[in-house]
């Protein structure tokens, strides 16, 4: 029975604990209806308090009907319901981002607002095994490191994903067996989006011609890679203590970093850039490799990275810092009018 399996999953992964107050991201589709219903079934045994949040994208013709379904479903189950209607398409145009990215940004901003106002400790999203596999494929095709191949994490901050080990077909069978209604998202059938093309074309082809259990195989791979990543990240934390020093808006990396394995040194450099820049947007592997080469240059050599951030060799150490508009020599020059002839004492 899926409910028992779900209860075992929560106990094993410990991403939801006794007494949690959980906000469920609720679209009304198969995934989120299954998630909310499963949480309702274990609510008493885990002492959970539940709520549901729905963002009406105002895009599809049946968007208002989806919201009405979600509201009705939650009223019937006596689950507090929170909704908001926003023009995602207009936001996407204004911010010059894709519709998918705009929707995601606005959804999570809405979830954060509800959690803060209503005191929810966590937000549960209905990402499942199919989503996990699609994410791994997308990351693989874009070019990724170990982190990208681990896919979606079951726990990220206050966001939990209890369904990552469940196939969508499993969730659908659960709803049909228990005669639980749900809304169909027709955008999932379209192939204009890369993720949908992987879902509707690539994976069925692989299952037919290569491996009928390709999703489970990829899930096992991500599980193994997660353990490898945990080990590497543990080693990186040790290296931070030894070789990374932060002072104001500047981070110093010891010259010894260049002798560390690339798996460690590259992550230390990314950490340093993140601390100074505030994010890793537009930072690519070529920047990291160029910074490593800067360790081997003479003191004073600089490398522009992105958005006013630079690397600078300082007697073998590497400084990641905000690029100054003027050089230190210019900043320390005397700015005064001199009367000629005359005698002046210049420091140094």
C-alpha positions in Angstrom: 0.0 0.0 0.0 1.4 3.4 -1.0 0.5 5.0 2.3 2.7 2.6 4.2 5.5 3.0 1.8 5.2 6.8 2.1 5.3 6.6 5.9 8.4 4.5 5.7 10.0 7.0 3.4 9.4 9.9 5.8 10.8 7.9 8.7 13.9 6.8 6.7 14.8 10.2 5.2 13.8 12.3 8.2 12.9 15.3 6.0 9.6 15.6 7.9 9.5 15.2 11.6 7.0 15.1 14.4 5.0 18.3 14.8 6.0 20.0 11.5 3.7 22.6 10.2 3.9 22.0 6.4 2.7 24.2 3.5 2.0 22.0 0.4 2.6 23.5 -3.0 -0.7 22.6 -4.5 -1.4 22.9 -8.2 -4.3 20.4 -8.3 -2.5 18.1 -10.7 -1.7 14.4 -10.1 1.5 15.0 -8.2 0.4 17.6 -5.7 -3.0 16.0 -5.1 -1.2 12.7 -4.3 1.2 14.5 -2.0 -1.4 16.4 0.0 -3.6 13.3 0.3 -0.7 11.1 1.5 0.3 13.8 4.0 -3.3 13.8 5.3 -3.2 10.1 5.7 0.0 10.3 7.9 -1.0 13.6 9.6 -2.1 12.1 12.8 0.8 9.7 13.3 3.3 12.5 12.7 1.4 15.2 14.4 1.4 17.4 11.3 -0.4 20.7 10.7 -1.0 21.2 7.0 -1.9 24.0 4.6 -1.9 24.4 0.8 -0.8 27.2 -1.4 -1.8 27.7 -5.0 -0.5 30.4 -7.5 -2.9 31.1 -10.3 -0.6 31.9 -13.3 -3.5 33.6 -15.2 -2.2 32.0 -18.4 -4.3 29.0 -19.5 -8.0 29.2 -20.1 -8.7 26.8 -17.3 -6.4 28.5 -14.7 -9.4 29.9 -12.7 -11.1 26.4 -12.8 -7.9 24.9 -11.5 -7.8 27.3 -8.6 -11.5 26.7 -7.9 -10.8 22.9 -7.8 -7.9 23.4 -5.4 -10.0 25.6 -3.1 -12.9 23.1 -3.1 -10.6 20.1 -2.5 -9.0 21.8 0.5 -12.3 22.9 2.0 -13.6 19.3 1.8 -10.4 18.1 3.5 -10.5 21.0 6.0 -7.0 22.1 4.9 -6.3 25.9 5.1 -6.0 27.2 1.5 -4.0 30.2 0.3 -4.1 31.4 -3.3 -3.0 34.4 -5.4 -3.5 35.3 -9.0 -0.6 36.9 -10.9 0.2 37.7 -14.5 3.2 35.5 -15.0 3.5 36.2 -18.7 3.7 40.0 -18.1 6.4 39.4 -15.4 8.4 37.2 -17.8 8.4 39.9 -20.4 9.3 42.6 -17.9 12.2 40.6 -16.5 13.2 39.1 -19.9 13.1 35.6 -18.6 11.3 32.4 -19.8 7.7 31.8 -18.7 8.9 28.7 -16.7 11.5 30.8 -14.9 9.0 33.6 -14.2 6.5 31.1 -12.8 9.0 29.4 -10.6 10.3 32.8 -9.2 6.8 34.0 -8.4 5.6 30.7 -7.0 8.5 30.4 -4.5 8.2 34.1 -3.5 4.5 33.4 -2.8 5.4 30.3 -0.8 7.9 32.2 1.3 5.4 34.9 2.0 2.8 32.5 3.2 5.2 30.5 5.3 6.4 33.7 7.0 3.0 35.1 7.7 1.3 31.8 8.8 4.2 30.2 10.6 4.8 27.2 8.5 8.1 25.4 9.2 8.5 23.7 5.8 7.1 23.7 2.3 6.5 20.4 0.6 6.7 20.2 -3.2 5.5 17.3 -5.3 8.6 16.6 -7.3 8.7 12.8 -8.1 11.1 10.3 -9.7 10.2 11.3 -13.3 11.1 14.9 -12.5 14.4 13.7 -11.0 15.3 11.8 -14.1 14.3 14.7 -16.4 16.5 17.1 -14.3 19.5 14.8 -14.5 19.1 14.5 -18.3 18.8 18.3 -18.7 21.8 18.9 -16.6 23.8 16.3 -18.5 23.0 17.9 -21.9 23.9 21.3 -20.6 27.2 20.1 -19.3 27.4 19.6 -15.5 29.5 18.5 -12.7 28.8 16.0 -9.9 26.2 18.3 -8.3 24.1 18.4 -11.4 24.1 14.6 -11.8 22.7 14.2 -8.3 19.5 15.9 -9.6 16.9 17.3 -7.2 17.7 17.2 -3.4 15.0 15.8 -1.1 15.8 18.7 1.3 16.9 22.2 0.4 16.5 24.7 3.2 12.9 24.6 4.3 11.7 22.9 1.1 11.1 19.1 1.2 10.3 16.7 -1.6 9.0 13.5 -0.1 8.0 11.9 -3.5 11.4 11.7 -5.2 11.4 7.9 -5.1 7.9 7.5 -6.6 7.1 7.3 -10.3 4.2 9.4 -11.6 2.5 6.2 -12.7 2.6 5.0 -9.1 0.9 8.3 -7.9 -1.7 8.1 -10.6 -2.6 4.5 -9.7 -2.9 5.6 -6.1 -5.4 8.3 -7.0 -7.4 6.1 -9.3 -7.6 3.3 -6.8 -8.9 5.6 -4.1 -11.1 7.6 -6.6 -9.4 10.9 -5.7 -10.1 13.7 -8.3 -7.3 15.8 -9.8 -6.8 18.3 -12.6 -5.0 17.5 -15.8 -2.2 20.0 -16.8 -2.3 20.0 -20.6 1.0 21.9 -20.8 2.7 18.7 -19.8 1.7 17.2 -23.1 3.4 19.9 -25.2 6.9 19.4 -26.5 7.9 23.0 -26.9 9.6 22.9 -23.5 12.8 20.8 -23.2 11.7 19.1 -20.1 8.4 18.0 -21.7 10.3 16.7 -24.8 12.5 14.5 -22.5 9.3 13.3 -20.7 7.2 12.6 -23.8 9.9 11.6 -26.3 13.3 10.8 -25.0 12.5 8.6 -22.0 9.8 6.5 -23.7 12.4 5.8 -26.5 15.1 4.8 -24.0 12.6 2.6 -22.1 11.6 0.9 -25.4 15.0 0.4 -27.0 17.6 0.4 -24.1 16.3 -0.2 -20.6 12.7 -0.5 -19.4 13.8 0.5 -15.9 15.9 3.5 -17.0 14.3 5.7 -14.3 15.2 3.3 -11.5 18.7 3.0 -12.9 19.2 6.7 -12.9 17.7 7.0 -9.4 20.3 4.4 -8.2 23.1 6.4 -9.9 22.0 9.7 -8.2 21.9 7.9 -4.8 25.5 6.8 -5.2 26.7 10.1 -6.5 25.0 11.9 -3.5 27.2 9.8 -1.2 30.3 10.7 -3.2 29.4 14.3 -3.1 28.9 14.3 0.6 32.4 13.0 1.1 33.9 15.6 -1.2 31.9 18.4 0.4 33.2 17.2 3.8 36.8 17.5 2.5 36.0 21.0 1.2 34.8 22.1 4.6 38.1 21.0 6.1 40.1 22.8 3.4 38.1 26.0 4.0 39.3 26.1 7.6 42.9 25.7 6.5 43.2 27.7 3.3 40.4 30.2 3.0 40.3 33.5 4.9 37.7 36.2 4.6 38.3 39.8 5.4 35.6 42.4 4.6 34.8 42.3 0.9 38.0 40.3 0.1 38.7 36.5 0.4 42.3 35.2 0.5 43.1 31.7 -0.7 46.5 30.2 0.4 49.0 29.3 -2.2 48.7 25.7 -1.1 45.3 25.5 -2.8 46.9 25.1 -6.2 48.4 21.7 -5.0 45.0 20.3 -3.9 43.0 17.9 -6.1 40.9 19.8 -8.6 37.7 18.5 -7.0 38.7 20.4 -3.8 40.5 23.5 -5.2 37.7 24.3 -7.8 35.1 24.2 -5.0 37.2 26.5 -2.8 37.5 29.0 -5.6 33.8 28.9 -6.3 33.1 29.4 -2.5 35.5 32.4 -2.6 33.8 34.0 -5.6 30.4 33.3 -4.1 31.3 35.1 -0.9 32.5 38.2 -2.7 30.1 38.3 -5.7 27.1 37.1 -3.7 26.2 34.4 -6.3 27.7 32.2 -9.0 25.6 33.5 -11.8 27.6 33.4 -15.1 30.6 31.9 -13.4 31.8 29.0 -15.7 34.5 26.4 -15.4 36.8 28.5 -17.6 36.8 31.2 -14.9 37.8 28.7 -12.2 40.6 27.2 -14.3 41.9 30.7 -15.2 41.9 31.6 -11.4 43.9 28.4 -10.7 46.5 29.5 -13.3 46.7 32.9 -11.6 48.3 31.2 -8.6 51.3 30.5 -10.9 51.8 34.1 -12.0 53.9 36.8 -10.4 52.6 38.9 -7.6 50.3 41.7 -8.7 48.9 39.9 -11.7 45.1 40.3 -12.0 42.3 38.6 -13.7 38.8 40.1 -14.3 36.1 37.6 -13.7 32.5 39.0 -13.8 30.5 41.9 -12.5 33.4 43.9 -11.1 35.0 40.9 -9.4 38.7 40.2 -9.9 41.4 37.7 -8.8 44.8 39.0 -7.8 48.1 37.2 -7.1 49.5 38.4 -3.8 52.9 36.9 -3.2 51.6 33.5 -4.3 48.3 33.7 -2.5 45.1 34.4 -4.5 42.8 37.3 -3.5 39.3 37.4 -4.8 38.0 41.0 -4.4 35.9 43.7 -5.8 37.7 45.5 -8.5 38.8 49.0 -7.5 38.1 51.9 -9.8 41.5 53.3 -9.1 44.8 51.7 -8.4 46.4 51.8 -5.0 49.1 54.1 -6.3 46.4 56.6 -7.6 44.5 56.4 -4.3 47.6 57.3 -2.2 48.9 60.1 -4.4 48.9 63.6 -2.9 46.2 65.8 -4.4 47.2 69.4 -3.7 48.4 72.4 -5.7 52.2 72.9 -5.5 53.8 76.4 -5.5 56.8 76.4 -7.7 59.6 77.1 -6.9 59.5 75.6 -3.4 60.6 72.7 -1.2 58.3 69.7 -0.4 58.8 66.5 1.6 57.2 63.5 0.0 56.6 60.4 2.2 58.8 57.5 1.0 
